[in-house]
Amino acid sequence: MRDPVLQFVIVLAIGIVAGLVFDRVAGPGWLARQFTGPRGYLTSALVGIAGAFIGYHLTALAAIAGGALALYIGAALGAAVILFGWRAVR
């Protein structure tokens, strides 16, 4: 079993990176970013963090074999799904 603090930091980093990449790739256009400022990045990072933790815990509940790597992949997929859902609702 890995250190829980290390797992927390890794899942947190996965969520932040997923949110920032999502905002950069599928976010608003260049002109809209000039008027909204960094709030869009912060919101996407926070939604990515929430999705990463949801994906991490759902993968852990499903007890998918593969160890920590499967949990981190679940965190990345959870972040992506939540970010796409958030974008569809917004």
Secondary structure as GFF3:
##gff-version 3
##sequence-region A 1 90
A	DSSP	alpha_helix	4	26	.	.	.	ID=ss1
A	DSSP	alpha_helix	30	36	.	.	.	ID=ss2
A	DSSP	alpha_helix	39	62	.	.	.	ID=ss3
A	DSSP	alpha_helix	67	89	.	.	.	ID=ss4
###
